[in-house]
Structures are given as structure tokens and as C-alpha cells.
Amino acid sequence: MSKTLIRGAKVLGGEPRDVLIDGGTIARVGDGIDADGATVVEAEGHVLLPGLVDLHTHLREPGREDSETVLTGTRAAATGGFTAVHAMANTFPVADTAGVVEQVWRLGREHGYCDVQPVGAVTVGLEGKKLAELGAMHDSAAGVMVFSDDGKCVDDAVIMRRALEYVKAFGGVVAQHAQEPRLTEGAQMNEGVVSAELGLGGWPAVAEESIIARDVLLAAHVGSRVHICHLSTAGSVELVRWAKSKGWDVTAEVTPHHLLLTDELVRSYDPVYKVNPPLRTEADVMALREALADGTIDCVATDHAPHPHEDKDCEWAAAAMGMVGLETALSVVQHTMVDSGLLDWAGVADRMSLRPAEIGRLSGHGRPVSEGEPANLTLVDPAYRGAVDPAGFASRSRNTPYAGRELPGRVTHTWLRGRATLVDGKLA
């Protein structure tokens, strides 16, 4: 593998440095590095980060290749600066056996745009009735460490307790989609002033918060790890903050769209804004930003949820929930957290690379930009400003809430173990 010299990049937003990649590792970090025969990337004004890691991606394969595949999803990931993604289990068939998780894992290895770490289902068929083959999925070639019925809540307390006990044996984590189903029957959007005015069924904050309260208590009782998916309310923040103050092994993620968008957008009745959990209030958005800044929320996860146009180009009630996010995530985080002064670039590296890699027990990712470390890297031009154009997405789907919106920052290069997957904003 040839050498690459990244010249003059601001490592984690700090002073400009030269970074030499040799093979799959970072060979040198310093000033005035000269490397004969190396491909030189002039990076003045750019920020160099460790490759981003997403704990929450829907790649749809197997079964819904009309909306996304492992190939198109990982190409979207590389475009967004990600070197590893965790693929959620709600595929067809469900990723509840060693065979299915190994299929997804192998597809990721074959395509090579980023590492794909499958997430195993907690229950058979995501039906919430019987534990899936947690041990077999962990012992498989995929080495599954994260288990989730995402899209559905593990609402049975006994099943949730048993799952936490089971994964404790090998240090795994249960990632909970916190949604009490009886409180959200027929829900179409956040329950509040806007839902009342529009006459749409409300998804109350307590439906999320009640499950989080139960599960942090269960995790403490068992002495196991629980991770809260796509946390979306100010009350949820307080529950996670309280659990952490007790020393319990609780982590949480927030999506880029919950850091920026509010339920006021639903007044347009545009189904692109229909998502689960729903867009919340401005007060919730501000609480989420503050919690991400102070570390109460551990990481940003995209919940990249691609859908074909017919599932979104319809009336609100019939539309599927979800939005794509891999290719815009870093720009939204720059806009909401960096440009606002809530986080610096080192903080972004922590919340979008280090912590998600730690939660997923993903070795080789989330590492420092230092000599001898794996060359999983992302180069960002923070001065860039441009309107989001879904027509240029690498994802197979176009259901973004940011079409036409100007966002800052642009990933120019991504390297996976020293091999460029994105060069000058174009897939390698």
C-alpha cells in the first residue's frame, strides 16, 4: 500500500500538523515531514479527525434492498466520514441468528467502504416474546456485542432483564428503543401544542421516559450495560444524568436531527419530518445539545433510516418513519455544536468516534490520531458552506429533511486502514 502525506491539517482542530500514513497505520505526526513517493494531500485549514463511528445505522439488507444495501449504505458512510457503522437488526429476515449477522458482516468486508458491525436482535423476530440467539451471534464470525430490537421496544420487563443478564457474561450491551407501546398507539408526532392544533395522534415524552427509568433500574439491579437509543426529550436527559450519578453502566445517544429540528416543522405535513421518536420541542432540542456537550449523552448516532420514495411521497398518516443521515451528520453537528461553541473538534472526535467505538467494543476505531495507530481518518473542510442536494447522495434513498438547507462543513477525504475511500469529496 502506498504512502499518503496529509500536510498541514489541524489534528482535532488544534495546531497544523503533517500526518504520514504508511500502509494501514499512522507512521508519523509532526512538522515538515518529507516522504518521497507519498501521495500528498494539502490540508491547510482542514480538520483531521479519527474515522467516525455510527452506533445506529439501517442498511436494510437483507430484504429491503429497494431502499438501501450494504454497498450503498457503506458508500454513504464513507462520504459522511464514517469508517465503521453498526447495522441494525430489523432486516428481512431479522438478524436474530448467527447466519444472518455473518451475512451482513461478510457483505461489509467484501465492499470495503467501511467496517460493518452487525447488531443482533434481542428477541426472535423482534416480537418481544423469546430471547434470540445472543450467545451464538456473539460467538459467530461477526462477534456481535450490541443487541437491539430497534424499531420496537423490548417492553416486557422480564425479557429485558434476561437479556441484560445474558449479555453481561461477555460484556455486551442491550441498546433499547425506549417506547412504551401502549402509550403510543396511533401516534403520529410529538404530543404537545402542535399535535393538538393539527389533530394528529400524540407520542408523549413519558412513553420514552418511563422505559428509560425502568431499564436503568434493571441494568443497575443486574450489573449489566444498557444503551439508550435516539434519546429525544429533556426528561430523558435527566433520567440518564441521574443514573450516571449513581455510577450505573448507562450510555445514551442522540441523533443529528433531534439536535436541530423541532415539531413545528410538522405543520408542513411533509412526511420527510416523520420519524420515530418524533421531532420534539425547542426546549427538548436545547436540553439535548447541553447534555451532549456536558457528556450526559455519550455520542451522536445517525439512525440512518432510508426509505424508497413511495414510502415517503404520500399522505402523512401512511408514510414510513425515518430519515437518512449518514452523509449530513457531521455538518449538522458542526452547525449545532461546534459553530455554537458548545463543543470543539476534539469534543466531536470524542462523541462521534471514541465513545461510540467504546460502547460497541469496536477495536481499531475511535483511536487517537497518533503514531502507530490504525489509519482510520476523516478530513473535514469546516469553512465550506453549501445547500444539501439529495440527488448527489451515495445512499440509495433520498428522504432527507435537509434538502435545500445550507449546512456548514464538508468531508473531503476518508481513509479506512490507510486506504482512501473518499478523495476530494468523491468515492474512491
SULMO-V8570 format. One record per residue. RES is the residue in one small letter. SS is DSSP state (2 for helix, 1 for strand, 0 for the rest). OMEGA is omega in whole degrees, 0 to 359 (* if undefined). NEAR is the number of other C-alpha atoms within 10 Angstrom. Layout:
res:ss:omega:near
RES:SS:OMEGA:NEAR
RES:SS:OMEGA:NEAR
//
This chain:
res:ss:omega:near
m:0:183:9
s:0:179:12
k:1:175:21
t:1:177:22
l:1:175:25
i:1:190:22
r:1:170:22
g:1:179:23
a:1:175:25
k:1:182:21
v:1:184:23
l:0:178:22
g:0:182:19
g:0:181:13
e:0:179:10
p:1:178:20
r:1:170:20
d:1:179:23
v:1:180:27
l:1:174:26
i:1:178:31
d:1:187:21
g:0:182:16
g:0:184:19
t:1:174:20
i:1:185:24
a:1:182:19
r:1:171:18
v:1:182:19
g:1:181:14
d:0:174:12
g:0:179:11
i:0:177:16
d:0:181:12
a:0:180:14
d:0:176:9
g:0:181:10
a:0:169:15
t:1:184:14
v:1:174:15
v:1:178:18
e:1:191:13
a:0:179:22
e:0:180:15
g:0:180:15
h:0:179:25
v:1:178:22
l:1:182:30
l:1:168:29
p:1:180:31
g:0:183:32
l:1:181:31
v:1:180:32
d:1:178:28
l:1:192:29
h:1:181:27
t:1:174:27
h:1:180:25
l:0:170:30
r:0:180:24
e:0:8:27
p:0:167:19
g:0:180:14
r:0:181:16
e:0:175:17
d:0:181:14
s:0:180:22
e:0:171:23
t:0:176:23
v:2:179:27
l:2:183:21
t:2:180:20
g:2:179:32
t:2:172:28
r:2:176:27
a:2:179:25
a:2:179:31
a:2:178:35
t:2:180:30
g:0:178:29
g:0:182:35
f:1:174:33
t:1:176:30
a:1:175:29
v:1:174:32
h:1:185:27
a:1:184:30
m:0:193:30
a:0:186:31
n:0:176:25
t:0:178:21
f:0:6:14
p:0:178:14
v:0:177:21
a:0:181:34
d:0:177:28
t:0:178:21
a:2:182:22
g:2:182:15
v:2:181:22
v:2:177:28
e:2:177:20
q:2:180:16
v:2:180:25
w:2:181:23
r:2:176:19
l:2:177:17
g:2:180:24
r:2:181:14
e:2:185:12
h:2:167:15
g:0:179:18
y:0:171:30
c:0:176:29
d:1:179:25
v:1:178:26
q:1:182:28
p:1:170:31
v:0:180:34
g:1:176:33
a:0:175:31
v:0:183:34
t:1:180:24
v:2:178:18
g:2:184:21
l:2:185:24
e:0:175:15
g:0:186:19
k:0:185:15
k:0:180:14
l:1:175:19
a:0:183:23
e:0:186:17
l:2:181:24
g:2:181:18
a:2:178:15
m:2:177:27
h:2:183:22
d:2:181:13
s:0:177:14
a:0:181:15
a:0:178:22
g:0:187:20
v:0:178:27
m:0:182:24
v:1:182:29
f:1:183:31
s:0:170:28
d:0:188:27
d:0:193:24
g:0:174:17
k:0:178:17
c:0:168:22
v:0:190:30
d:0:178:20
d:0:185:11
a:2:180:13
v:2:178:12
i:2:180:17
m:2:179:24
r:2:181:17
r:2:178:16
a:2:179:24
l:2:178:27
e:2:184:20
y:2:184:19
v:2:179:22
k:2:184:17
a:0:180:10
f:0:175:12
g:0:179:14
g:0:181:25
v:1:173:26
v:1:180:30
a:1:189:27
q:1:167:27
h:0:190:24
a:0:181:29
q:0:175:25
e:0:189:22
p:2:182:16
r:2:180:9
l:2:184:15
t:0:178:20
e:0:180:11
g:0:183:13
a:0:181:18
q:0:182:24
m:1:177:25
n:1:177:28
e:0:181:21
g:0:183:17
v:2:184:13
v:2:179:18
s:2:179:20
a:2:181:12
e:2:182:9
l:2:181:12
g:0:178:10
l:0:180:19
g:0:187:18
g:1:176:21
w:1:188:27
p:0:179:21
a:2:183:23
v:2:177:19
a:2:175:17
e:2:188:25
e:2:181:24
s:2:178:16
i:2:178:22
i:2:179:29
a:2:179:17
r:2:189:14
d:2:176:26
v:2:176:25
l:2:177:16
l:2:180:21
a:2:178:23
a:2:181:18
h:2:182:13
v:2:186:15
g:0:183:14
s:0:182:24
r:0:172:24
v:1:179:29
h:1:181:27
i:1:178:24
c:0:172:25
h:0:176:26
l:0:190:25
s:0:183:28
t:0:177:26
a:2:178:20
g:2:177:19
s:2:177:25
v:2:182:23
e:2:178:15
l:2:179:17
v:2:178:25
r:2:178:18
w:2:181:15
a:2:179:21
k:2:179:15
s:2:177:10
k:0:182:11
g:0:181:9
w:0:185:19
d:0:183:16
v:1:175:26
t:1:183:25
a:1:178:26
e:1:173:28
v:1:179:24
t:0:174:23
p:2:183:23
h:2:176:28
h:2:174:26
l:2:188:26
l:2:191:19
l:0:180:19
t:0:182:19
d:2:176:21
e:2:180:16
l:2:181:16
v:2:177:23
r:2:179:12
s:2:186:10
y:0:177:13
d:0:184:16
p:2:176:23
v:2:180:25
y:2:179:28
k:0:187:25
v:0:180:20
n:0:356:21
p:0:187:26
p:0:171:27
l:0:185:26
r:0:184:26
t:0:177:22
e:2:179:16
a:2:176:11
d:2:180:21
v:2:181:22
m:2:178:16
a:2:179:20
l:2:178:27
r:2:180:22
e:2:181:19
a:2:175:19
l:2:180:24
a:2:184:21
d:2:175:13
g:0:175:16
t:0:169:23
i:0:189:23
d:0:191:24
c:1:172:29
v:1:176:30
a:0:192:27
t:0:193:29
d:0:177:29
h:1:186:27
a:1:182:24
p:0:176:29
h:0:173:25
p:0:189:17
h:2:182:14
e:2:178:9
d:2:178:17
k:0:181:22
d:0:184:15
c:0:179:13
e:0:187:11
w:2:186:19
a:2:183:15
a:2:187:12
a:0:174:20
a:0:178:21
m:0:175:22
g:0:181:24
m:1:177:26
v:0:185:29
g:0:185:28
l:0:188:30
e:0:181:27
t:0:188:26
a:2:184:24
l:2:177:27
s:2:179:24
v:2:178:22
v:2:176:25
q:2:182:22
h:2:187:19
t:2:189:19
m:2:184:22
v:2:182:18
d:0:178:14
s:0:179:11
g:0:182:11
l:0:178:15
l:0:168:21
d:0:184:18
w:2:174:19
a:2:176:16
g:2:176:20
v:2:178:25
a:2:179:24
d:2:187:24
r:2:184:25
m:2:179:29
s:2:185:27
l:2:185:23
r:2:177:22
p:2:177:29
a:2:178:25
e:2:181:14
i:2:180:21
g:0:182:23
r:0:185:16
l:0:183:20
s:0:178:10
g:0:178:13
h:0:181:27
g:0:183:27
r:0:178:22
p:0:173:21
v:0:187:21
s:0:180:17
e:0:179:16
g:0:181:15
e:0:176:18
p:1:183:26
a:0:170:31
n:0:193:31
l:1:178:28
t:1:179:25
l:1:187:29
v:1:171:25
d:1:185:19
p:1:182:20
a:1:182:10
y:1:171:13
r:1:181:13
g:1:179:12
a:1:179:12
v:1:180:20
d:0:183:14
p:2:179:18
a:2:180:11
g:2:182:8
f:0:172:20
a:0:176:22
s:0:178:28
r:0:183:21
s:0:187:21
r:0:186:23
n:0:177:25
t:0:176:24
p:0:187:21
y:0:182:21
a:1:180:14
g:0:181:12
r:0:176:10
e:1:178:14
l:1:181:19
p:1:171:20
g:1:180:21
r:1:174:25
v:1:180:28
t:1:182:20
h:1:171:26
t:1:177:37
w:1:176:27
l:1:184:26
r:0:175:23
g:0:180:22
r:1:182:23
a:1:173:19
t:1:176:24
l:1:181:23
v:1:181:16
d:0:176:13
g:0:180:18
k:1:180:14
l:1:180:17
a:0:*:16
//
